[in-house]
């Protein structure tokens, strides 16, 4: 994904969003045109009825005109109902697209994009989809109707007298000035308000995530003070945004007073001078009221417009995160028989940092080798493992997998051949079976049973009320840490991988149990390659090979 998308303004994002449903929007506009014509034909009917009543006679024509007006009102209601149906469809499609967009992107976002971001907090941006849903529907309905009524109304008024053309020109000038003067300011204050709104939400999320840490009085008071600071910043930003909205509303009220007074005087003057009759005057005033109400809809609707632009910008913060390049991946379906690694002068630095986490590492690992990665904190162990596991992309140097350059390897195919347990990895809300197999049809019941037996998980699953169908909460809250780690390990090996990448996989288990599982994993009958980082010395004792990293450099390979 190219970074140019980050240059999109909120308005351009909104336009791009509307383009996805342009056919439906055209339909809404089509119905709005009919509705506008019908609405503005009603004053003409009223005018005709008044003229007939002035004649002092009740005739068939008068009754027919009354029926026409009633039918017009009914037809207008039907058109509005059709518009509602279409906008409801647009809202549903916005929600569906957003849900799948987020679900598709998060697993594919480059690992480095989360260096300065917390993924669950970014996922909160999805809630802006709800704002976009409601706001887009409101804007499409209200703005289309309002703009068309203004246009048709001004055209109809100009037929009555050329003076009304000046009213139309003045109206457009005022609307332009209001947008020109306050739009950018309103959008800026809306974005700032949203920023602090998310800070408040994220802090509450942090309190909930660490609720044990805020139990005593001092900690609870700190939580409230920090909440107070964030809420204060939000209220300040909200107040600034409200001042913009209030200023626009004051301008609108002043405009309505001037226009209403002016048009009443102009209309009265024209009637007195017999350039308009009473019926035309009443009809003109009805049209003028419709036009002014339409202007009011547009001005008041600016707050909704700010909301939707802010929301698409927030959603865009996730959409703009760089995802892995899939354009040059070859469509191959073969499985690797063996996976041989050759690393040549591998170096790595994190974005926005010149410090090398890894520095000129070279080694070769054959299929079936068991490699223990040793080193102090900050030596580059985790980074090295995550590069080999295809979570990070190397910056300099080369990695060859079966003599094929790492950059040419089909990542999806490669990942299907590896199993991985990283530090901080956890379970998701779903059944035990879903957490282990992801409901893959490629995994047989025999294979699953074998894995559960070997990692000592069978008896624990039997104790669950629903066995493999037991629903576990986020982070496996109702399970022991040891059981959660077993589930993650089962997930890593159930698909019969060629390579296992393990980062502190058993640090929550009793030593005796952990050692039994280590014996199973490193059993020579298994053909998988193992790369492991752990503080458990039994790994080093059982692995056939140990590499030692120090300050990003390979200092020992034995």
ZIRA-V135488 format. One record per run of one state. SS is the DSSP state (~ for helix, > for strand, _ for the rest). FROM is the first residue (numbers start at 1). TO is the last residue. If there is no record, write none. Layout:
BEGIN
SS/FROM/TO  SS/FROM/TO
END
This chain:
BEGIN
_/1/2  ~/3/7  _/8/9  ~/10/19  _/20/21  ~/22/54  _/55/59  ~/60/108  >/109/109  _/110/110  ~/111/114  _/115/118  ~/119/160  _/161/162  ~/163/209  _/210/210  ~/211/214  _/215/216  ~/217/272  _/273/277  ~/278/300  _/301/301  ~/302/319  _/320/322  >/323/323  _/324/340  >/341/348  _/349/357  >/358/365  _/366/369  >/370/374  _/375/380  ~/381/388  _/389/395  >/396/401  _/402/403  >/404/405  ~/406/408  _/409/410  ~/411/415  _/416/417  >/418/421  _/422/429  >/430/431  ~/432/437  _/438/444  ~/445/454  _/455/457  ~/458/462  _/463/466  ~/467/469  _/470/470  >/471/472  _/473/473  ~/474/476  _/477/480  ~/481/493  _/494/498  >/499/503  _/504/510  ~/511/521  _/522/528  >/529/533  _/534/536  ~/537/542  _/543/544  >/545/550  _/551/552  >/553/557  _/558/558
END
